[in-house]
Amino acid sequence: MTFSQAIPAVFGKYATFNGRADRSEFWWFYLFVFIVGVVLGSCFTLTGIKFFNWLSYIFSLAVLIPEIAVAVRRMHDINKSGLWVLINFVPLIGWIWF
């Protein structure tokens, strides 16, 4: 799966937590989220316009559910329970364990 195929695939399954997501779909989507976050953060830092800051918040909220959904589907692909994703929400211990 390529970058241009992965983004619509993840957004097409916006809140689908069952099924599987291959490695490329997972990583291409996270690369997309990282790049957009860096661009929006840089625009805010360079210009100081609050619009970019708010746009960054809105984007983060918009991709929160697809990020969790693709992570759960990726866990299913490696034959683990999707609940393993929830351990990341436990501060420090979850990050070390995962």
Secondary structure as a PSIPRED ss2 file (coil, helix, strand):
# PSIPRED VFORMAT (PSIPRED V4.0)

   1 M C   1.000  0.000  0.000
   2 T C   1.000  0.000  0.000
   3 F H   0.000  1.000  0.000
   4 S H   0.000  1.000  0.000
   5 Q H   0.000  1.000  0.000
   6 A H   0.000  1.000  0.000
   7 I H   0.000  1.000  0.000
   8 P H   0.000  1.000  0.000
   9 A H   0.000  1.000  0.000
  10 V H   0.000  1.000  0.000
  11 F H   0.000  1.000  0.000
  12 G H   0.000  1.000  0.000
  13 K C   1.000  0.000  0.000
  14 Y C   1.000  0.000  0.000
  15 A C   1.000  0.000  0.000
  16 T C   1.000  0.000  0.000
  17 F C   1.000  0.000  0.000
  18 N C   1.000  0.000  0.000
  19 G C   1.000  0.000  0.000
  20 R C   1.000  0.000  0.000
  21 A C   1.000  0.000  0.000
  22 D C   1.000  0.000  0.000
  23 R H   0.000  1.000  0.000
  24 S H   0.000  1.000  0.000
  25 E H   0.000  1.000  0.000
  26 F H   0.000  1.000  0.000
  27 W H   0.000  1.000  0.000
  28 W H   0.000  1.000  0.000
  29 F H   0.000  1.000  0.000
  30 Y H   0.000  1.000  0.000
  31 L H   0.000  1.000  0.000
  32 F H   0.000  1.000  0.000
  33 V H   0.000  1.000  0.000
  34 F H   0.000  1.000  0.000
  35 I H   0.000  1.000  0.000
  36 V H   0.000  1.000  0.000
  37 G H   0.000  1.000  0.000
  38 V H   0.000  1.000  0.000
  39 V H   0.000  1.000  0.000
  40 L H   0.000  1.000  0.000
  41 G H   0.000  1.000  0.000
  42 S H   0.000  1.000  0.000
  43 C H   0.000  1.000  0.000
  44 F H   0.000  1.000  0.000
  45 T H   0.000  1.000  0.000
  46 L H   0.000  1.000  0.000
  47 T H   0.000  1.000  0.000
  48 G C   1.000  0.000  0.000
  49 I C   1.000  0.000  0.000
  50 K H   0.000  1.000  0.000
  51 F H   0.000  1.000  0.000
  52 F H   0.000  1.000  0.000
  53 N H   0.000  1.000  0.000
  54 W H   0.000  1.000  0.000
  55 L H   0.000  1.000  0.000
  56 S H   0.000  1.000  0.000
  57 Y H   0.000  1.000  0.000
  58 I H   0.000  1.000  0.000
  59 F H   0.000  1.000  0.000
  60 S H   0.000  1.000  0.000
  61 L H   0.000  1.000  0.000
  62 A H   0.000  1.000  0.000
  63 V H   0.000  1.000  0.000
  64 L H   0.000  1.000  0.000
  65 I H   0.000  1.000  0.000
  66 P H   0.000  1.000  0.000
  67 E H   0.000  1.000  0.000
  68 I H   0.000  1.000  0.000
  69 A H   0.000  1.000  0.000
  70 V H   0.000  1.000  0.000
  71 A H   0.000  1.000  0.000
  72 V H   0.000  1.000  0.000
  73 R H   0.000  1.000  0.000
  74 R H   0.000  1.000  0.000
  75 M H   0.000  1.000  0.000
  76 H H   0.000  1.000  0.000
  77 D H   0.000  1.000  0.000
  78 I C   1.000  0.000  0.000
  79 N C   1.000  0.000  0.000
  80 K C   1.000  0.000  0.000
  81 S C   1.000  0.000  0.000
  82 G H   0.000  1.000  0.000
  83 L H   0.000  1.000  0.000
  84 W H   0.000  1.000  0.000
  85 V H   0.000  1.000  0.000
  86 L H   0.000  1.000  0.000
  87 I H   0.000  1.000  0.000
  88 N H   0.000  1.000  0.000
  89 F H   0.000  1.000  0.000
  90 V C   1.000  0.000  0.000
  91 P C   1.000  0.000  0.000
  92 L C   1.000  0.000  0.000
  93 I H   0.000  1.000  0.000
  94 G H   0.000  1.000  0.000
  95 W H   0.000  1.000  0.000
  96 I H   0.000  1.000  0.000
  97 W H   0.000  1.000  0.000
  98 F C   1.000  0.000  0.000
